[in-house]
């Protein structure tokens, strides 16, 4: 872990290893850098174990404000870690990363969401998608698929499908309004995915297409905001 930490300036400049021993590690730092580092740790671990499927690596990332109490943040991270360790995909167990309250298998789901995040980030950065696209999609997804136990208890499947159909319908209408081919193809494809609930490129996943899109969109939005804030600070 120390060798990996020293291998990149972004790790040394924006993260701090609080603890690393046995099979546990606790690191604090800039949230987007931590995601990159977590993936790096996982990839290096797989090489070290010769890609033996009997060995996996699970972890959780809690995203909190800069001045948030570190002990409380550690508790949130522990909850995310537990979520990752309890993750199941068919007969496959653990070997997952949990962020924003959702656990994803590294190879099956996380890699796809990473690519989707980069695609959405590019569309947002070039103004091919409305800037409020991530927040609108994520908020609707949160209502359709609540994580709070009380909300889940009182949730209505009829509302869930109404939300999915509404998004798919609005995506279909938006296709006719935009001129950019990239935007048209993206909305057309995801309108279909949300309507059916299936992401065709993902052979295995525990999540609905709306959940996949919402998480990737939120990630892209946070990265863009982080980049803007960094540029503003540097300009000052």
N, C-alpha and C positions, 0 to 999 in steps of 0.2 A: 504493500500500500504506500509506504513512504517513497519507494522508487518511482512508482507511478505518479505520485503527487509532485515529485520534483521534475517530472519529464515535460511538463507544460507550464508556461508562464501563467495561463489563466487559472490553473489549479493553485499555484503558489500565491498568486495575487488576490484571488477571490474566495478561497476556501481555507478552512483550518481543521485539521484532524484532532478531534477532542479525545477520542479513544479508539484503539485498534488492538485487539487481542483475542486469541482463540478464534472463534468463528463470528465475532461481532465487530462492527465498526460504527462509529458515530462521527459524522462530519457536518460542520455548519459552513454556510457560505452563500454566495449569490445563487439564487434558485436555479437559473438556467444553466449555469456552469456545473452545478451539482448533478443535474440530469445527465449532462455529457459525461461527467466523471463516473457516475453510477453505471452508465452503459460501458464505459471504458473498463471499469473494474470487472463487470460481467464478462466482457469479451476476452479480457486477459485471463480470467479464471477458467473460462472454457478451454482456452489454449493450454493452460497449465494442467488441466485434468484430461487432456487429449480428447475433448468433446465427449467424454463418457456420460451417457444419459443418466447414470445413477447419481451424478453429482449436480446439484443445482445451486442457484444463488438467489435469494429473495431479499427485497429491501423496500423501504417506504420513504417517501419524501413529503415533508410538510412545508407548505408555502405560507409564510407568515410575514407581517410587516417588519421593517428593519429594527425597530425598538421593542419588539415583542419579547417577553421574558423567556430566556433560554430554556429554563426547566420546563415551562409549559409547552414550549415548542418541541422539546424532547418527548413529552407525553404524546403529542399529536403525531410525531414521527413514529413512535412505537405503535400507535394505533394503525397507522398506514402499513407498517411492517407486518403486523399481525394479519391485516387484511390480505397482504401478499402471500403470506405463508398458508393461509386458509384457502387460497385460490385453487380451483379445480377446473380442468378443461378436459372433458371426457375422462380418460384414465390417467391423464397427466396431472401431477400435483406440484404445488409450489413453483420454484424457478420463475418468479414473477416480480414485477415492480408495481407498487401502488402509489398513485398520485391523484390529487383532487378527489380522493375517496374511492377511486376505481382501480382494481388490480388487473394487470395485463401480463400475459405470458410474454416473456422476452422475445422469443423467435416468432411466435404465431401472431400476436396482436401488436406489441409495442413497436416493432419495426415498421409495420404498416401505418400506425398512427403517427410515427415520426415523419414518414414521407408525406402523409396527408397534411400534417402541420406545416411543412415547408411549402406545399402547394398553396394552401390557404394564405399563408404569410405573404407569398409572392403576389397573389391576387389582391390582397388588401393593400400591400405596399404600392401596387400600381393602380390603385383605385378601381379595380375591376369588380370589387365587391364593396358594398356599403360598409362604412366603418363600424356601424352598430350590428353588423351581421353576427359576430361571435356572441355578443351579449344576448341578442334576441334568441338565437338558436339554443344557447346554453340555458337560459331562463325557462324556455318552453320545455326543453328536455327535462329539467329539474322538476317541473310540475307533472310531466307525463310519467317520469320514472323517479319518484321521490326516494331519498336515502334515509330520511328521518323515519324511525320506526312508527311513530304516531301517524305520520303522513301516509306511510305505506298501508297501515291498518285502515285508514279512511279513504284510500285511493279508489278511483273509479275507472275501470278498464274502458268504459265508453269515452271518458275524457281523453284517455291516452290515445285512442284511435282517432278521435276528433282532432287532436293536436297534430298527429302524424299526417292526416289527410289535408289539414290546413296548410302545413308547411309544404307538402308535395304540390298542392294546388298553386300556392304562391310562387314556388320555384318555376313551375310550368309557365305561369303568366310572365314572370320576370325574364324568361328566355327571349320572349318577343320584344322586350324593351331594350335589351342590351345589344350593342353592335359587336363587341369583342368576341371573337371565336372562343377564346379560353374560358370566358365567363359563361357563354352559352353552353358549352360542352360540360362544364363543371356542374351547373345548375340542373341541366337535363339529366345527367347521370345520377346526381344525388337526390333529385326528385323521385326518380324511379327506385333508388335504394331505400329511401325513407318510406315510400308507399308500401314496398314489399317487406321492409324490415331487414333485408339481406344485403350485405356488402359482398359483391361477387368475387372480389380479389382475396377475401378472407375465407379460407376453407373452414377454419375452426375459430369460433369466438363465442363467448357467453353473452355478448351484448348486441342490442338492436342497432341498426344502422344509424338512427338518430343519436344514440349515445356516443358512438364512435365519432361522428361528425362534430358533435358538441364539444367533446373533450379536445379534439384536435384544433378546433376553432378557438377555444379558450386559451390553449397553449400558445397558438400563433399570436393572438391578441396580446397576451402578457409579454411575449418576447418583443413585439413591436413597441409596446409601451416602455419596456426596459431599455431598449435601444435609444428611444427618443430622450428618456431621462438622462441616460449616460452622455449623449451628445450635448444636451443642454448644460450639464455640469462641466463638461470639457470646454464648452464655449465661454462659460463664465470664468 
